[in-house]
């Protein structure tokens, strides 16, 4: 029986590294009491939509430590 080989430059390996990096970022942010985060979109149009969404969110957001 042969031992399977692992190509660290393969698309699959890159995807695994990406998933692991996202998970580690989420854990770090959770530890730092971040309330949430946005994933960077792949296209310019999606980025514009996301920025509008973020601005709308922070315009309406009431932070727990703010005065009502």
N, CA, C and O atoms as a GROMACS GRO file, in nm:
protein
  272
    1UNK      N    1   0.085  -0.117   0.000
    1UNK     CA    2   0.000   0.000   0.000
    1UNK      C    3   0.090   0.124   0.000
    1UNK      O    4   0.182   0.134   0.081
    2UNK      N    5   0.064   0.216  -0.091
    2UNK     CA    6   0.148   0.336  -0.100
    2UNK      C    7   0.093   0.447  -0.011
    2UNK      O    8  -0.027   0.455   0.015
    3UNK      N    9   0.183   0.530   0.034
    3UNK     CA   10   0.145   0.645   0.115
    3UNK      C   11   0.100   0.758   0.024
    3UNK      O   12   0.171   0.790  -0.072
    4UNK      N   13  -0.016   0.818   0.051
    4UNK     CA   14  -0.060   0.928  -0.035
    4UNK      C   15   0.034   1.047  -0.024
    4UNK      O   16   0.086   1.078   0.083
    5UNK      N   17   0.056   1.112  -0.136
    5UNK     CA   18   0.141   1.231  -0.136
    5UNK      C   19   0.055   1.355  -0.121
    5UNK      O   20  -0.064   1.355  -0.152
    6UNK      N   21   0.117   1.460  -0.074
    6UNK     CA   22   0.045   1.585  -0.051
    6UNK      C   23   0.123   1.697  -0.117
    6UNK      O   24   0.238   1.725  -0.080
    7UNK      N   25   0.062   1.761  -0.214
    7UNK     CA   26   0.125   1.873  -0.284
    7UNK      C   27   0.085   2.001  -0.213
    7UNK      O   28  -0.030   2.044  -0.222
    8UNK      N   29   0.179   2.063  -0.145
    8UNK     CA   30   0.147   2.184  -0.067
    8UNK      C   31   0.114   2.304  -0.154
    8UNK      O   32   0.066   2.406  -0.104
    9UNK      N   33   0.139   2.295  -0.284
    9UNK     CA   34   0.107   2.404  -0.376
    9UNK      C   35  -0.022   2.379  -0.453
    9UNK      O   36  -0.059   2.459  -0.539
   10UNK      N   37  -0.089   2.270  -0.424
   10UNK     CA   38  -0.211   2.237  -0.498
   10UNK      C   39  -0.323   2.334  -0.461
   10UNK      O   40  -0.318   2.401  -0.358
   11UNK      N   41  -0.423   2.339  -0.547
   11UNK     CA   42  -0.540   2.423  -0.520
   11UNK      C   43  -0.607   2.380  -0.391
   11UNK      O   44  -0.650   2.463  -0.311
   12UNK      N   45  -0.615   2.250  -0.370
   12UNK     CA   46  -0.677   2.198  -0.248
   12UNK      C   47  -0.601   2.244  -0.124
   12UNK      O   48  -0.663   2.284  -0.025
   13UNK      N   49  -0.469   2.240  -0.128
   13UNK     CA   50  -0.389   2.284  -0.014
   13UNK      C   51  -0.407   2.433   0.010
   13UNK      O   52  -0.416   2.477   0.125
   14UNK      N   53  -0.413   2.510  -0.097
   14UNK     CA   54  -0.435   2.654  -0.083
   14UNK      C   55  -0.572   2.683  -0.021
   14UNK      O   56  -0.584   2.771   0.064
   15UNK      N   57  -0.673   2.608  -0.062
   15UNK     CA   58  -0.807   2.625  -0.005
   15UNK      C   59  -0.807   2.590   0.144
   15UNK      O   60  -0.870   2.659   0.224
   16UNK      N   61  -0.737   2.483   0.180
   16UNK     CA   62  -0.729   2.444   0.321
   16UNK      C   63  -0.660   2.554   0.403
   16UNK      O   64  -0.704   2.586   0.513
   17UNK      N   65  -0.551   2.611   0.348
   17UNK     CA   66  -0.483   2.719   0.420
   17UNK      C   67  -0.574   2.840   0.436
   17UNK      O   68  -0.575   2.904   0.541
   18UNK      N   69  -0.652   2.870   0.332
   18UNK     CA   70  -0.744   2.984   0.336
   18UNK      C   71  -0.851   2.963   0.443
   18UNK      O   72  -0.880   3.054   0.521
   19UNK      N   73  -0.909   2.844   0.448
   19UNK     CA   74  -1.012   2.813   0.548
   19UNK      C   75  -0.952   2.821   0.688
   19UNK      O   76  -1.014   2.877   0.779
   20UNK      N   77  -0.834   2.767   0.706
   20UNK     CA   78  -0.769   2.771   0.837
   20UNK      C   79  -0.740   2.915   0.878
   20UNK      O   80  -0.761   2.952   0.994
   21UNK      N   81  -0.692   2.997   0.785
   21UNK     CA   82  -0.662   3.137   0.816
   21UNK      C   83  -0.789   3.211   0.856
   21UNK      O   84  -0.788   3.290   0.951
   22UNK      N   85  -0.900   3.187   0.785
   22UNK     CA   86  -1.027   3.251   0.820
   22UNK      C   87  -1.072   3.208   0.960
   22UNK      O   88  -1.120   3.290   1.038
   23UNK      N   89  -1.058   3.080   0.989
   23UNK     CA   90  -1.098   3.030   1.120
   23UNK      C   91  -1.013   3.093   1.230
   23UNK      O   92  -1.065   3.135   1.334
   24UNK      N   93  -0.881   3.100   1.208
   24UNK     CA   94  -0.793   3.161   1.308
   24UNK      C   95  -0.826   3.308   1.328
   24UNK      O   96  -0.823   3.358   1.441
   25UNK      N   97  -0.856   3.380   1.220
   25UNK     CA   98  -0.895   3.520   1.231
   25UNK      C   99  -1.023   3.534   1.312
   25UNK      O  100  -1.034   3.622   1.397
   26UNK      N  101  -1.120   3.447   1.286
   26UNK     CA  102  -1.246   3.453   1.359
   26UNK      C  103  -1.224   3.427   1.508
   26UNK      O  104  -1.283   3.495   1.592
   27UNK      N  105  -1.141   3.331   1.541
   27UNK     CA  106  -1.112   3.300   1.682
   27UNK      C  107  -1.043   3.418   1.748
   27UNK      O  108  -1.078   3.456   1.860
   28UNK      N  109  -0.945   3.476   1.681
   28UNK     CA  110  -0.874   3.592   1.735
   28UNK      C  111  -0.968   3.708   1.757
   28UNK      O  112  -0.965   3.773   1.862
   29UNK      N  113  -1.053   3.735   1.659
   29UNK     CA  114  -1.147   3.846   1.671
   29UNK      C  115  -1.247   3.821   1.783
   29UNK      O  116  -1.284   3.914   1.855
   30UNK      N  117  -1.291   3.698   1.798
   30UNK     CA  118  -1.384   3.665   1.906
   30UNK      C  119  -1.317   3.691   2.041
   30UNK      O  120  -1.378   3.747   2.132
   31UNK      N  121  -1.191   3.650   2.053
   31UNK     CA  122  -1.117   3.672   2.177
   31UNK      C  123  -1.101   3.820   2.208
   31UNK      O  124  -1.090   3.859   2.324
   32UNK      N  125  -1.101   3.904   2.105
   32UNK     CA  126  -1.085   4.048   2.123
   32UNK      C  127  -1.221   4.118   2.129
   32UNK      O  128  -1.229   4.240   2.114
   33UNK      N  129  -1.327   4.042   2.152
   33UNK     CA  130  -1.466   4.089   2.165
   33UNK      C  131  -1.518   4.162   2.042
   33UNK      O  132  -1.602   4.251   2.054
   34UNK      N  133  -1.471   4.125   1.927
   34UNK     CA  134  -1.527   4.179   1.803
   34UNK      C  135  -1.668   4.124   1.789
   34UNK      O  136  -1.692   4.006   1.812
   35UNK      N  137  -1.762   4.209   1.752
   35UNK     CA  138  -1.901   4.169   1.741
   35UNK      C  139  -1.932   4.098   1.610
   35UNK      O  140  -2.032   4.026   1.600
   36UNK      N  141  -1.850   4.115   1.511
   36UNK     CA  142  -1.870   4.051   1.382
   36UNK      C  143  -1.768   4.103   1.284
   36UNK      O  144  -1.690   4.193   1.315
   37UNK      N  145  -1.767   4.046   1.166
   37UNK     CA  146  -1.675   4.093   1.064
   37UNK      C  147  -1.733   4.064   0.927
   37UNK      O  148  -1.824   3.983   0.913
   38UNK      N  149  -1.680   4.130   0.828
   38UNK     CA  150  -1.722   4.112   0.690
   38UNK      C  151  -1.608   4.047   0.612
   38UNK      O  152  -1.492   4.085   0.627
   39UNK      N  153  -1.642   3.951   0.529
   39UNK     CA  154  -1.542   3.891   0.441
   39UNK      C  155  -1.523   3.981   0.321
   39UNK      O  156  -1.618   4.039   0.269
   40UNK      N  157  -1.398   3.994   0.278
   40UNK     CA  158  -1.368   4.078   0.163
   40UNK      C  159  -1.428   4.015   0.037
   40UNK      O  160  -1.402   3.898   0.007
   41UNK      N  161  -1.509   4.092  -0.035
   41UNK     CA  162  -1.569   4.038  -0.158
   41UNK      C  163  -1.466   4.027  -0.270
   41UNK      O  164  -1.358   4.087  -0.263
   42UNK      N  165  -1.500   3.951  -0.371
   42UNK     CA  166  -1.408   3.928  -0.482
   42UNK      C  167  -1.420   4.031  -0.593
   42UNK      O  168  -1.325   4.050  -0.669
   43UNK      N  169  -1.534   4.096  -0.605
   43UNK     CA  170  -1.551   4.190  -0.716
   43UNK      C  171  -1.568   4.333  -0.666
   43UNK      O  172  -1.605   4.355  -0.551
   44UNK      N  173  -1.541   4.428  -0.754
   44UNK     CA  174  -1.554   4.570  -0.721
   44UNK      C  175  -1.700   4.604  -0.690
   44UNK      O  176  -1.727   4.679  -0.596
   45UNK      N  177  -1.792   4.549  -0.767
   45UNK     CA  178  -1.935   4.577  -0.745
   45UNK      C  179  -1.978   4.527  -0.607
   45UNK      O  180  -2.048   4.597  -0.534
   46UNK      N  181  -1.936   4.406  -0.571
   46UNK     CA  182  -1.969   4.353  -0.438
   46UNK      C  183  -1.905   4.437  -0.328
   46UNK      O  184  -1.966   4.457  -0.222
   47UNK      N  185  -1.784   4.486  -0.352
   47UNK     CA  186  -1.716   4.570  -0.254
   47UNK      C  187  -1.793   4.700  -0.231
   47UNK      O  188  -1.810   4.743  -0.117
   48UNK      N  189  -1.840   4.762  -0.340
   48UNK     CA  190  -1.919   4.885  -0.328
   48UNK      C  191  -2.046   4.860  -0.247
   48UNK      O  192  -2.082   4.940  -0.161
   49UNK      N  193  -2.113   4.748  -0.276
   49UNK     CA  194  -2.236   4.715  -0.203
   49UNK      C  195  -2.207   4.691  -0.055
   49UNK      O  196  -2.283   4.733   0.032
   50UNK      N  197  -2.096   4.624  -0.029
   50UNK     CA  198  -2.061   4.595   0.109
   50UNK      C  199  -2.027   4.722   0.186
   50UNK      O  200  -2.065   4.736   0.302
   51UNK      N  201  -1.957   4.814   0.124
   51UNK     CA  202  -1.923   4.941   0.190
   51UNK      C  203  -2.050   5.019   0.222
   51UNK      O  204  -2.061   5.076   0.331
   52UNK      N  205  -2.145   5.022   0.129
   52UNK     CA  206  -2.273   5.089   0.156
   52UNK      C  207  -2.344   5.024   0.274
   52UNK      O  208  -2.400   5.093   0.359
   53UNK      N  209  -2.341   4.892   0.279
   53UNK     CA  210  -2.404   4.819   0.390
   53UNK      C  211  -2.337   4.852   0.523
   53UNK      O  212  -2.405   4.873   0.623
   54UNK      N  213  -2.204   4.857   0.524
   54UNK     CA  214  -2.131   4.888   0.647
   54UNK      C  215  -2.162   5.030   0.694
   54UNK      O  216  -2.183   5.052   0.813
   55UNK      N  217  -2.164   5.124   0.601
   55UNK     CA  218  -2.196   5.263   0.636
   55UNK      C  219  -2.338   5.272   0.692
   55UNK      O  220  -2.361   5.340   0.792
   56UNK      N  221  -2.432   5.204   0.628
   56UNK     CA  222  -2.571   5.204   0.677
   56UNK      C  223  -2.579   5.142   0.817
   56UNK      O  224  -2.651   5.193   0.903
   57UNK      N  225  -2.507   5.035   0.838
   57UNK     CA  226  -2.506   4.969   0.968
   57UNK      C  227  -2.457   5.063   1.077
   57UNK      O  228  -2.522   5.080   1.180
   58UNK      N  229  -2.341   5.125   1.054
   58UNK     CA  230  -2.283   5.212   1.157
   58UNK      C  231  -2.359   5.343   1.173
   58UNK      O  232  -2.351   5.406   1.278
   59UNK      N  233  -2.434   5.383   1.072
   59UNK     CA  234  -2.518   5.501   1.084
   59UNK      C  235  -2.633   5.474   1.181
   59UNK      O  236  -2.673   5.563   1.257
   60UNK      N  237  -2.686   5.353   1.178
   60UNK     CA  238  -2.802   5.317   1.261
   60UNK      C  239  -2.765   5.248   1.392
   60UNK      O  240  -2.848   5.240   1.483
   61UNK      N  241  -2.643   5.199   1.403
   61UNK     CA  242  -2.602   5.119   1.518
   61UNK      C  243  -2.599   5.200   1.648
   61UNK      O  244  -2.553   5.315   1.650
   62UNK      N  245  -2.649   5.140   1.754
   62UNK     CA  246  -2.637   5.197   1.888
   62UNK      C  247  -2.544   5.106   1.965
   62UNK      O  248  -2.579   4.992   1.997
   63UNK      N  249  -2.427   5.156   1.996
   63UNK     CA  250  -2.327   5.077   2.067
   63UNK      C  251  -2.366   5.067   2.214
   63UNK      O  252  -2.419   5.163   2.269
   64UNK      N  253  -2.341   4.953   2.278
   64UNK     CA  254  -2.380   4.936   2.418
   64UNK      C  255  -2.325   5.044   2.512
   64UNK      O  256  -2.387   5.076   2.613
   65UNK      N  257  -2.209   5.100   2.480
   65UNK     CA  258  -2.151   5.201   2.568
   65UNK      C  259  -2.190   5.344   2.530
   65UNK      O  260  -2.143   5.439   2.592
   66UNK      N  261  -2.275   5.360   2.427
   66UNK     CA  262  -2.313   5.494   2.385
   66UNK      C  263  -2.433   5.544   2.464
   66UNK      O  264  -2.508   5.466   2.523
   67UNK      N  265  -2.449   5.674   2.464
   67UNK     CA  266  -2.568   5.734   2.527
   67UNK      C  267  -2.685   5.716   2.432
   67UNK      O  268  -2.673   5.739   2.312
   68UNK      N  269  -2.799   5.675   2.486
   68UNK     CA  270  -2.918   5.659   2.402
   68UNK      C  271  -2.972   5.795   2.379
   68UNK      O  272  -3.073   5.810   2.310
   0.00000   0.00000   0.00000
